[in-house]
């Protein structure tokens, strides 16, 4: 087995998935009111919580995406949890027979215009779940340890302090 090829697939998978979540989070954070309307279409969040959820959910997507980009511990688990939540909500919407935009990439999502259904989004999320499974599996196989954010901050802070000491 060519492990260097799979190491690259691991990195590209991480970066791609992180990029998707960063993009999705940013698009929704730019228009939280519109995203709140999309969330409301599912009828599962009380009206007084729509705006907090419309801001917190994309913020979590953004943070998890950035974390996965830099391989920070916990970010892949956060993305797994978010994706599990999205799959459950999509399943609920399909079960109810809703014909709504998923809201995944904001109000102008091309997929929503082309299909205007939740099934394609569910299939896309299942593909992302497969990628997540590969990332978890490759980490285990290669004994890859993601970076702890506290150590990252400590190292960055320490380098900055040393640099300032010479000025």
Number of C-alpha atoms within 10 A of each C-alpha: 5 6 10 9 10 13 15 11 16 20 17 13 19 23 19 17 22 26 18 17 27 23 19 20 25 17 19 25 20 13 14 20 15 17 26 21 16 20 21 17 17 18 10 11 13 8 12 8 11 20 18 11 16 22 19 15 16 24 19 18 25 25 19 29 29 19 24 28 22 17 22 19 17 16 22 23 14 18 25 17 12 17 18 15 12 17 19 13 17 21 15 15 20 16 9 10 11 16 15 16 23 28 20 21 20 23 18 12 14 11 16 21 11 8 13 17 20 23 15 14 21 19 12 13 17 15 12 19 17 12 18 21 13 17 20 15 14 17 15 11 9 10 9 13 11 16 14 13 15 11 10 12 11 12 12 11 12 12 12 11 11 10 10 9 8 6 5
